[in-house]
């Protein structure tokens, strides 16, 4: 059940990141057309592209934790004996949980602190939206690292989200 929830969150994050990449493409295209065709670049398009870049990057980072694409000293783990490898994998995921908790805490703190302000040139968007992806990434990293620890205890592999 927990694995299914994590898999669904991971796929949803990937879908949002893909949609974000497409939206960034359209923002940049709109900026280029505005600048070179109409000689009037819309300032909001650049800010929106930067905001979407934060979401795409941080959600993809969280998914890479689930798919074991993060920096995990893979070459060292392959060379280590089995008893040491398992202990190191636990340590890696515990460190990822700690790092994710720090990201979650400060992401929430910053989101709340800046929510009352607006993003320059995006008057409709609270400035806290620029800090929210940090909290989302931290929360997902915690969930996905716990999933990996459970899989290590059970002796199974976590299936990547793109399957």
VENVEN-V919294 format. One record per pair of residues at least 24 apart in sequence whose ideal C-beta (glycine too) atoms are under 10 Angstrom apart, sorted by sequence separation. I is the first residue (numbers start at 1). GAP is how many residues later the second one is. D is the distance in Angstrom with one decimal. If there is no record, write none. Layout:
BEGIN
I&GAP&D, I&GAP&D
END
This chain:
BEGIN
24&24&8.4, 25&24&9.0, 27&24&9.5, 68&24&9.7, 72&24&8.6, 107&24&5.9, 108&24&8.7, 110&24&6.9, 111&24&5.9, 23&25&7.7, 24&25&5.0, 27&25&7.2, 68&25&10.0, 106&25&8.4, 107&25&6.8, 109&25&9.7, 110&25&8.1, 111&25&9.6, 23&26&8.0, 24&26&9.0, 26&26&10.0, 27&26&9.7, 70&26&7.2, 107&26&7.6, 108&26&8.6, 109&26&8.7, 24&27&9.5, 25&27&9.9, 107&27&3.4, 108&27&4.8, 23&28&9.8, 24&28&5.0, 65&28&8.8, 106&28&6.8, 107&28&2.9, 108&28&10.0, 20&29&9.7, 23&29&5.4, 24&29&6.3, 105&29&9.8, 106&29&8.1, 107&29&7.3, 22&30&9.5, 103&30&9.7, 104&30&8.1, 105&30&8.3, 107&30&7.4, 108&30&8.5, 20&31&9.3, 21&31&8.1, 24&31&9.8, 65&31&6.0, 103&31&5.5, 104&31&5.3, 107&31&5.6, 108&31&9.1, 20&32&4.6, 21&32&9.1, 23&32&9.6, 24&32&7.0, 65&32&10.0, 102&32&9.8, 103&32&7.0, 104&32&8.6, 106&32&8.1, 107&32&8.3, 19&33&9.1, 20&33&7.8, 23&33&9.0, 103&33&9.1, 104&33&8.3, 105&33&7.5, 20&34&9.3, 65&34&9.6, 103&34&5.9, 104&34&3.3, 17&35&9.4, 20&35&5.4, 21&35&5.8, 65&35&7.9, 103&35&3.0, 104&35&5.2, 16&36&9.8, 19&36&9.7, 20&36&4.2, 102&36&7.1, 103&36&8.3, 104&36&9.3, 19&37&9.0, 20&37&9.2, 100&37&7.6, 101&37&6.6, 103&37&9.7, 104&37&8.2, 17&38&7.3, 18&38&8.5, 62&38&8.2, 100&38&4.4, 101&38&9.1, 103&38&6.9, 104&38&6.7, 16&39&7.0, 17&39&4.7, 20&39&7.8, 21&39&9.4, 99&39&7.8, 100&39&7.1, 103&39&8.9, 16&40&8.1, 17&40&8.4, 20&40&9.2, 100&40&7.6, 101&40&8.7, 17&41&9.2, 62&41&9.4, 97&41&9.7, 100&41&3.3, 101&41&6.2, 13&42&9.4, 17&42&4.9, 18&42&9.5, 61&42&9.6, 99&42&6.9, 100&42&4.2, 13&43&9.8, 16&43&6.0, 17&43&5.0, 98&43&9.9, 99&43&9.2, 100&43&8.4, 15&44&9.6, 16&44&9.7, 17&44&9.8, 97&44&7.4, 98&44&9.2, 100&44&8.4, 101&44&10.0, 13&45&9.4, 14&45&7.7, 17&45&9.7, 58&45&8.6, 96&45&5.8, 97&45&5.3, 100&45&6.6, 13&46&4.3, 14&46&7.6, 17&46&7.4, 96&46&8.0, 97&46&9.5, 99&46&9.0, 100&46&9.6, 12&47&9.0, 13&47&7.6, 97&47&9.5, 98&47&9.3, 13&48&9.7, 14&48&9.9, 93&48&9.8, 96&48&8.1, 97&48&4.7, 10&49&9.4, 13&49&6.2, 14&49&5.6, 58&49&9.0, 96&49&4.3, 97&49&6.9, 9&50&9.9, 13&50&5.2, 95&50&8.7, 96&50&9.6, 12&51&9.7, 93&51&8.9, 94&51&7.7, 97&51&9.7, 10&52&7.9, 11&52&8.7, 14&52&9.8, 93&52&4.4, 96&52&8.2, 97&52&8.2, 9&53&8.6, 10&53&5.2, 13&53&8.8, 14&53&9.4, 92&53&8.5, 93&53&7.9, 96&53&9.7, 9&54&8.9, 10&54&9.9, 93&54&9.1, 10&55&9.3, 11&55&10.0, 93&55&4.9, 94&55&7.6, 10&56&4.9, 92&56&8.6, 93&56&5.1, 9&57&8.4, 10&57&7.5, 92&57&9.9, 93&57&9.9, 90&58&9.1, 93&58&9.6, 7&59&8.1, 89&59&7.6, 90&59&6.6, 93&59&7.5, 6&60&6.4, 89&60&8.6, 89&62&9.7, 90&62&6.4, 89&63&5.8, 90&63&9.1, 87&65&10.0, 86&66&6.6, 86&67&10.0, 51&68&6.9, 50&69&9.1, 86&69&9.5, 48&71&8.8, 51&71&7.2, 62&71&9.4, 70&71&8.8, 47&72&5.8, 50&72&9.7, 61&72&9.3, 65&72&8.9, 47&73&6.9, 48&73&8.8, 47&74&4.9, 48&74&6.4, 51&74&7.1, 55&74&8.8, 58&74&9.3, 59&74&6.9, 62&74&7.3, 63&74&9.6, 66&74&7.8, 70&74&9.6, 44&75&9.1, 46&75&7.7, 47&75&5.0, 54&75&8.6, 55&75&9.6, 58&75&4.0, 62&75&4.7, 65&75&7.4, 66&75&8.7, 70&75&9.6, 44&76&9.5, 45&76&9.0, 46&76&9.9, 54&76&6.2, 57&76&7.7, 58&76&6.4, 61&76&5.6, 62&76&8.2, 65&76&5.0, 68&76&9.5, 72&76&9.9, 43&77&8.4, 44&77&4.8, 45&77&9.8, 48&77&8.3, 54&77&8.7, 55&77&8.2, 56&77&8.8, 58&77&9.3, 59&77&6.7, 60&77&9.1, 62&77&8.2, 63&77&7.6, 64&77&9.5, 65&77&9.3, 66&77&8.4, 67&77&8.7, 43&78&4.4, 44&78&5.6, 47&78&8.2, 51&78&6.4, 54&78&8.6, 55&78&4.8, 58&78&6.6, 59&78&6.7, 62&78&3.6, 63&78&9.8, 65&78&9.2, 66&78&3.8, 42&79&8.7, 43&79&9.1, 44&79&8.7, 51&79&6.2, 54&79&4.7, 58&79&3.9, 61&79&8.7, 62&79&5.3, 65&79&4.7, 66&79&8.6, 44&80&9.2, 50&80&8.3, 53&80&9.5, 54&80&8.1, 57&80&8.6, 58&80&8.8, 61&80&7.7, 62&80&9.4, 64&80&9.2, 65&80&6.3, 68&80&7.5, 44&81&9.4, 51&81&9.8, 52&81&9.8, 55&81&7.9, 59&81&7.4, 62&81&8.6, 63&81&7.9, 66&81&6.8, 51&82&8.9, 54&82&10.0, 55&82&9.3, 58&82&8.8, 62&82&6.6, 65&82&9.4, 66&82&7.7, 47&83&9.4, 54&83&9.5, 58&83&9.6, 62&83&10.0, 65&83&8.0, 68&89&8.7, 68&90&7.1, 67&91&7.9, 69&91&8.4, 66&92&6.5, 67&92&9.0, 68&92&7.7, 66&93&9.5, 67&93&4.3, 66&94&7.5, 67&94&5.9, 66&95&6.1, 67&95&7.2, 64&96&9.9, 67&96&9.5, 63&97&9.0, 64&97&9.7, 63&98&5.9, 63&99&8.8, 16&120&9.8, 13&123&8.3, 13&124&9.1, 13&127&6.6, 9&130&9.4, 10&130&7.8, 9&131&6.4, 13&131&9.8, 10&133&9.2, 6&134&8.6, 9&134&6.8, 10&134&7.1, 9&135&8.1, 6&137&5.8, 7&137&9.9, 10&137&9.3, 5&138&8.0, 6&138&5.9, 9&138&9.9, 6&140&8.4, 7&140&8.8, 2&141&8.5, 6&141&4.6, 5&142&8.9, 6&142&9.4, 2&144&7.8, 3&144&6.1, 6&144&9.6, 2&145&6.4, 15&146&9.9, 3&147&7.8, 14&147&5.9, 2&148&6.7, 3&148&7.8, 10&148&9.5, 13&148&7.9, 14&148&7.0, 2&149&10.0, 10&149&9.9, 12&149&9.3, 10&150&8.4, 11&150&5.3, 3&151&9.9, 7&151&8.7, 10&151&3.7, 11&151&8.3, 6&152&7.9, 7&152&7.2, 9&152&8.8, 10&152&8.9, 11&152&9.8, 3&153&9.1, 7&153&9.2, 8&153&9.1, 7&154&6.1, 3&155&7.2, 6&155&8.6, 3&156&8.0, 7&156&8.9
END
